Amino acid sequence: MGTDGMQAWLWEKYGPPEALRLAEVAKPRPASHEVLVRVRAVSINAADWHAMRGKPAFARLTYGLVRPKRQSLGVDIAGQVESIAEDVEAVKPGDEIFANLLDHGLGAFAEYVCVPVEALAVKPASISMAEAAAVPMSGGTALQGLDHLGPIEPRHKVLINGGSGGVGTFAVQIAHSYGPDLTVVTGPQGLETARSLGADHLIDYTTTDFVESGARYDFILDTVGNRSVSDLKHALVEGGKAAVTGFTSIANLFGVSLRGGKTVTQVQAHVSTDDLDRLSGLITSGVVRPAIDRSFAFTEIPAAVAYVEQGHARGKVVAEVP
């Protein structure tokens, strides 16, 4: 391969992971306010397989009605700055960074990618490239979801629905750091993971419905999106708040009523440098540690996406770039 070429997974049509194609393409060049990053690791998110499939259907309004407008999938990276535009001062060649490309054209599933400075931050020195790649989308979503609920205090009862997945593992750790009475809902395979991350109480959704359990919560963070607005409001105390990050709940949230003093909010994370810096601080101080379920090779990215699509990962799924 020449110095101006690189390997990238091309996203040319909607469909299964097998439709992704590894090919040699031209190495990008940074435009104004961008840096060129040599990618060392990426993480796979639910957003990746939803986009890959073109589901839910309204996602195609963003990605392309008939076929994808973008060339490559992927939003989370960690890597090393190779070159910078003349107007970039925040980082320099050789710096190790992590970034989120959701609002900046995607394209993380490649050996090199150009990243705007507002989408990156310096990687915490205490974690590996693979761990750093696991942070931006899921950590940022957890952070913003909990921010929507308001200040969490030790007197509060908090429930996290889906506490052992990508977003959930970050949310449990961050929520635990505030000291509330913390209940986590997960499947039987994720119970020990949730306990180890700080859950005070565990609910196995295969045997217990948290909505019908009789318990009521000040705050609920739903990372799954499998409960209706009425379910969430039923499980809240008067004046309680719920924030939902899961994809499947979006249609349920249209026309939400705020009557009864209970609010339910849809959270769609847009991760910035400020969020990454906050997460970096939480990692450096020991509050948060990325939980890695499985690591794949760069050449196995379709298999990694398929694994995430199954919905049973305990923590994050990453792929390392040689």
C-alpha positions in Angstrom: 0.0 0.0 0.0 1.3 3.4 -0.8 1.8 6.2 1.7 -1.3 8.0 0.4 -3.6 4.9 0.8 -5.3 3.2 3.7 -7.7 0.4 4.5 -11.3 1.3 5.4 -14.6 -0.5 5.8 -16.9 0.8 3.1 -20.6 1.2 3.8 -22.2 1.2 0.4 -25.7 -0.2 1.0 -28.1 -0.8 3.8 -28.1 -4.4 5.1 -26.3 -6.9 7.3 -22.7 -6.7 8.6 -21.6 -8.9 5.7 -22.4 -6.0 3.3 -19.5 -3.9 4.7 -16.5 -4.2 2.4 -12.8 -3.7 3.3 -11.0 -1.7 0.6 -8.0 0.5 0.0 -9.0 4.2 -0.3 -7.1 7.5 -0.3 -5.9 8.8 3.0 -7.8 11.9 3.9 -6.1 15.3 4.5 -7.1 17.6 7.3 -9.1 20.7 6.4 -9.3 23.9 8.5 -9.7 23.1 12.3 -9.1 19.4 11.7 -6.4 16.9 12.5 -5.4 13.7 10.8 -5.5 10.8 13.3 -3.8 7.4 12.9 -6.6 5.2 14.4 -5.4 2.7 17.0 -8.8 1.4 18.2 -12.5 1.9 17.6 -15.6 0.9 19.5 -18.9 -0.4 18.1 -22.1 1.2 19.2 -25.8 0.5 18.7 -25.9 3.6 16.5 -23.6 1.7 14.1 -25.8 -1.2 13.4 -28.9 0.9 13.4 -27.3 3.1 10.7 -26.0 0.0 8.9 -29.5 -1.5 8.6 -31.2 1.8 7.9 -33.4 1.2 11.0 -35.5 2.7 12.3 -36.7 3.9 8.9 -36.6 7.6 9.8 -32.8 7.3 10.2 -32.6 7.2 6.4 -33.7 10.9 6.4 -30.2 11.5 7.8 -28.1 8.8 6.2 -29.7 8.6 2.8 -33.2 7.4 1.6 -32.0 4.6 -0.8 -28.4 4.1 0.0 -25.9 5.6 2.5 -24.6 9.1 1.6 -21.5 8.5 3.8 -18.7 6.2 2.9 -17.9 4.5 6.2 -19.5 3.8 9.5 -18.1 4.3 13.0 -18.1 7.1 15.5 -15.7 6.3 18.3 -11.9 6.4 17.9 -8.7 6.5 19.9 -5.4 7.2 18.1 -2.4 9.4 17.5 -2.4 12.7 15.8 -0.3 12.4 12.6 -0.8 15.9 11.2 -2.8 19.1 11.8 -4.2 22.0 9.9 -2.3 25.3 10.2 -5.0 26.8 12.4 -5.1 24.0 15.0 -3.5 24.8 18.4 -5.2 22.4 20.8 -3.1 19.4 19.9 0.1 18.6 18.0 1.4 15.7 16.0 2.2 12.7 18.3 -0.5 13.5 20.8 -2.8 10.6 21.8 -6.5 11.6 21.5 -10.0 10.1 21.6 -12.9 11.4 19.7 -16.5 11.1 18.6 -17.5 11.5 15.0 -21.3 11.2 15.2 -21.9 14.8 14.2 -18.9 15.0 11.9 -19.5 12.5 9.0 -18.8 9.2 10.7 -15.9 7.2 9.2 -14.2 5.7 12.3 -13.9 2.2 10.7 -10.7 3.2 8.9 -6.9 3.3 9.5 -6.9 7.1 9.3 -9.6 9.7 9.8 -9.8 13.5 9.9 -11.3 14.8 13.2 -12.5 18.4 13.9 -10.9 19.8 17.1 -14.3 20.3 18.7 -14.8 16.5 18.6 -11.6 15.3 20.3 -9.8 15.5 23.6 -6.4 14.3 24.9 -6.6 10.6 25.9 -6.3 9.9 29.6 -2.9 8.4 30.2 -4.2 5.8 32.6 -6.1 3.8 30.0 -5.2 1.9 26.8 -6.2 2.9 23.3 -8.9 0.3 23.3 -10.3 1.5 26.6 -10.2 5.1 25.3 -12.1 4.2 22.1 -14.8 2.7 24.3 -15.6 6.0 26.1 -16.9 8.8 23.8 -20.4 7.7 22.6 -21.4 5.5 25.5 -19.8 7.6 28.2 -21.1 10.8 26.7 -24.6 9.5 26.4 -24.5 8.3 30.1 -23.2 11.6 31.2 -25.8 13.7 29.3 -28.6 11.3 30.3 -27.8 11.7 34.0 -27.4 15.5 33.5 -30.9 15.6 32.2 -32.2 14.2 35.5 -30.7 17.0 37.5 -28.4 16.9 40.5 -28.4 13.4 42.0 -28.0 13.3 45.7 -27.6 10.5 48.3 -31.2 11.0 49.4 -32.5 10.0 45.9 -33.6 6.6 44.7 -32.3 6.1 41.2 -33.0 3.3 38.7 -31.0 2.5 35.6 -32.7 0.2 33.1 -30.0 -1.6 31.1 -27.1 -1.4 33.4 -24.6 -3.8 31.9 -24.4 -2.6 28.3 -22.2 0.1 26.7 -24.1 3.1 28.0 -25.3 1.3 31.2 -21.8 0.4 32.5 -20.8 4.1 32.4 -24.1 5.3 33.8 -23.9 2.9 36.8 -20.4 4.1 37.7 -21.2 7.8 37.3 -24.5 7.5 39.2 -22.8 5.5 42.0 -20.3 8.3 42.5 -23.1 10.6 43.6 -24.0 8.2 46.4 -27.8 7.6 45.8 -29.7 4.4 46.5 -29.0 2.8 43.1 -31.1 0.0 41.5 -29.9 -1.5 38.2 -32.1 -3.6 35.8 -30.3 -6.1 33.6 -30.4 -9.7 32.4 -29.0 -12.6 34.4 -25.7 -12.5 32.5 -25.1 -8.9 33.5 -26.0 -9.0 37.2 -22.5 -9.5 38.5 -21.1 -6.8 36.2 -23.7 -4.3 37.5 -22.9 -5.2 41.1 -19.2 -4.8 40.6 -19.8 -1.3 39.1 -21.7 0.0 42.1 -25.3 -1.2 42.0 -26.9 -1.3 45.5 -29.9 -3.4 44.3 -30.3 -5.6 41.2 -33.4 -6.6 39.2 -33.3 -9.4 36.7 -35.7 -8.4 34.0 -36.4 -12.0 33.1 -38.0 -12.6 36.5 -39.1 -9.2 37.8 -40.8 -6.2 36.1 -39.5 -3.1 37.8 -42.6 -1.2 36.8 -44.9 -3.6 38.6 -42.6 -4.2 41.6 -44.1 -1.5 43.7 -40.9 0.5 44.1 -40.9 4.2 43.0 -37.9 6.2 42.0 -36.9 9.8 42.0 -34.9 9.4 38.8 -34.9 6.7 36.0 -32.3 6.5 33.3 -33.5 4.1 30.6 -30.6 3.0 28.3 -32.7 0.3 26.6 -35.8 2.2 25.4 -38.1 -0.8 25.8 -40.6 0.8 28.1 -43.5 3.1 27.3 -43.8 6.6 28.7 -46.7 5.5 30.9 -44.5 2.7 32.3 -41.8 5.1 33.3 -44.1 7.6 34.8 -45.8 4.8 36.8 -42.4 3.9 38.4 -41.6 7.5 39.3 -42.4 9.3 42.5 -44.4 12.6 42.3 -42.1 15.1 40.7 -39.7 12.4 39.5 -37.8 12.5 36.2 -36.9 9.9 33.6 -34.4 10.2 30.7 -34.4 7.7 27.8 -31.4 7.0 25.6 -32.6 3.8 23.9 -33.5 3.8 20.2 -36.8 1.9 20.3 -38.5 4.4 22.6 -38.3 7.4 20.3 -41.8 6.8 18.7 -43.3 6.3 22.2 -42.1 9.8 23.3 -44.0 11.9 20.8 -46.6 14.0 22.6 -45.4 13.3 26.1 -47.6 14.7 28.8 -46.0 16.4 31.8 -49.1 16.2 33.9 -48.8 14.8 37.3 -45.4 16.5 37.9 -43.5 13.7 36.2 -41.3 14.3 33.2 -39.9 11.9 30.6 -37.2 13.2 28.3 -35.6 11.7 25.2 -31.8 12.2 25.2 -29.8 12.1 22.0 -26.2 12.6 22.9 -24.0 15.0 20.9 -20.5 14.6 22.3 -18.1 17.5 22.4 -14.7 18.2 23.7 -16.2 19.4 27.0 -17.9 16.0 27.5 -14.7 14.2 26.7 -12.7 16.3 29.1 -15.3 15.6 31.9 -15.1 11.9 31.2 -11.3 12.1 31.2 -11.4 13.6 34.6 -13.7 10.9 35.9 -11.4 8.3 34.5 -8.2 9.9 35.9 -9.8 10.2 39.3 -10.8 6.6 39.3 -14.6 7.1 39.3 -15.0 5.5 35.9 -13.2 2.7 34.2 -14.3 1.5 30.7 -15.7 -2.0 30.8 -14.6 -4.1 27.8 -16.7 -7.1 26.9 -14.8 -8.3 23.8 -12.0 -7.1 21.5 -11.9 -7.8 17.8 -9.3 -7.3 15.1 -9.8 -4.5 12.6 -10.4 -7.1 9.9 -13.2 -8.5 12.1 -15.3 -5.4 12.3 -18.4 -6.9 10.6 -18.3 -9.7 13.2 -18.0 -7.1 16.0 -21.0 -5.2 14.7 -23.0 -8.4 14.5 -22.1 -9.2 18.1 -23.3 -5.8 19.3 -26.5 -6.1 17.3 -27.3 -9.3 19.3 -27.8 -7.0 22.3 -26.1 -9.1 24.9 -22.7 -7.4 25.3 -21.6 -6.7 28.9 -19.8 -3.5 28.5 -18.2 -2.2 25.4 -17.1 -4.0 22.2 -13.9 -2.6 20.6 -11.7 -3.4 17.5 -8.0 -2.7 17.5 -6.2 -1.4 14.4 -2.8 -2.8 13.8 
